[in-house]
């Protein structure tokens, strides 16, 4: 059993989607970030950075004590390796996949996070910051569109992988980010294809259980 420490944000959706795709048994442990529950001593013991998501694998491969993993990219890699799914076995495919996971972690996610902050949430509207992150967001969407134009089916190649799972929840915020996928036809095609996957829909539906 895997404990998923979760609150509904793009980085958390990555993990719930992958758990559903892999079919690994898990239970959701809500961490209400609006109430500051991520700063509780018990959670900081799992993730010293006090951010969700995090997981605790109660039955790690090979046995031993429960294993805590934090940072969504590391969690994706861990679960893919544990299940043997969605991380290509050949060396070139593996590093191609991980390159795009790291691209999302270092570029797409942080940029869209800042774009959303200055565009939607900042009390003072700063034109310089809004324009800076808008332009970088569009550039990154263009990078993804170009890659999908070359690989056709999925981000790291023909096969669906954790690269797609890493990027999808952030692209899902495109309307709030005031982006239109009509400007990025390859991303639009890929987004619809991934969103239609039943496991993706189940992974996104996890948040409904938090309010029911």
N, C-alpha and C positions, 0 to 999 in steps of 0.2 A: 504493500500500500504506500502511496505517495501522498504526502500532505502538501497541498498547494496554498500558499499564503498569497491572498489575491484581493484586488479591488479593481473594478472595471476601468481599465485604461488600455491604450494600444499595447504597451509592453506586457501587460498581463494577459491580454487576449492571445498573444503569440503562444503562451504556454498552455492555456486551456484548449486552444485549437490543436496543438500538437498532441496533447494527452488524449484528446478524442480521436485524432487520426491514428495514433499508435495503439489505442485500445488498452492502455495501461490503467490499472485500477488506481483511483485517486479520490481524495476528499478535499473539499474546498474549506479553507480556514479564512474567513473574512478578516481583513485588516482595514478598518475604516480610516482612510487617510485624512478625511475631513475632521475627524475627532483626534487625530494625532496618535492613533494606535500603533503606527509604525515605529514610534519612539519608545514603546514599552520595553523594559529590560528583557522580557522573555523573547520579544521579536528581535531586538538588537543582538541577542545571543545567537540568532540564526543568520541575520544579515547585519554586520557591523555598520553598513552604510545606511541602514534604516530606510530602505526603499523596497516596495513590492514590485515585481513578484520575487518569491523565493520558494524553494521546495525542500522538503526533508524526505528522503527515500528511506523508508523503514526497513526495506529489504534490498540493500544494494547488491549489485551483481558481484558474486564472489563471497558474499556474506560479510560479516563484521557489523560494527556499530552503525546506527542510522547516520546517513550522510546528508549534510546540508549543502545546497548549491544556491548561489544568488547571482544576479545579473542575467537578464533574459537571454542574451546570446549564449552564455555558458550553459544555461538550463536547456536551451534547444539542442546544443551539441551533446550534452549528457543524455538527454532522453532519446535522441536519435541513436546514439551508440548503445544505450541500454536495450532499445527495441530492435536495433538492426534495420531501421527504416528511415527513409528520407534524407540520408547522407550517403552519397555515392561511394561505393566500395573501392573503385579504382583511385589511384593517387591523384591523378589530374582532376577527376571529377570532384573528389573530396575537397581539394584546395580551391577549386573554382567555387564550389558551394560556400565554403567558409569565407572566401574573399567577399562574396556578396552579403553574407551575414554581417561581417565586420563593416562593410560599407553602410549597411543600414544602421548599425549601432553607432558608428562614428559620424555619419553624415545625414542620412535621411531623417532618422528619428530626432536627433538634437535640433536640426534645422526646422523641421515642422513643429517641434515643441516651442521653439522661440518665435516662429512665425505666428503660431496660434496665440501665444502669450501677448505679444505686442499688438496683434490685430484684434483680439477678442477680449482680453482680460486686463490688460494694463490700464490703470486709472488715468494715466496721462498718455495721450496718443502722440507718439514720437515719430514723425514722418520719416526721419532717417532710418530708424530701426525697422519700421514697417516695410520700407522699400528695400532695405538691405536683405531682410529675410525672405521677402516675396521673390526677389530676383534669384536668390540662392535656391529657394524651393523649386522654382521653375527650372533652374539649371539641372537640379537633381532629377526631377521628373523627366527631363529630356535625356539624361544619362540612362535612366531606366527604360525609357521608350526605345532608345537606340539599341540597348542590349536585347530587349524582347523582340525587336525587329530582326536581330541576327539569329537568336536562338529559337525564335518562333513560338515554342510551346510554353516554356517556363524560364525563370531567370537564369538558372545555372545550366540549362540545356533542355533536352526533351522531357526529362523526368521532373516531376513535382518534388520539391525538396524543402528543407528548412530555410533556404533562401527565400522562397515564396512565402512561407509562414512568417518569417521575420518582417517582410516588407508589407504584406497585405493589410494588417491592422492600421498602419500609418496611412496608407493610401485610402483606407476606408474613411478617413477624416477629411477627404478632399473638399467636400461642400462647405464644411465649417471653415476650412482654410481658404475659401473663396478661389478654389482651383476648379477648372473644368476639364474632365477627361477627354472632351472632344478635341482638345489641343494635343492630346497624346494618344493616338488611336491604338497603338500596340499595348499601352498600359490599360486602356479601356477594355480591349478584348481579353487580356489576361485577368483583369480584375473581375469581370463577369464570370469567367471560367472558374476562378478560385472560389468566389463567393457562392457559387452553386453547389459546391461540395457539401454533402450532408454533414460530415464531421466538422467542417468550418462553421456551419450554422449551429451545430450543437455546442461548439466551443464558445461562440458568441452568446449563446443563450444561458450560459452559466450565471451571468449577472442577474438574470431574472429570479434565480433562487434566493438572491440576497434580499429581495423585497417581498417575497411570498411566504 
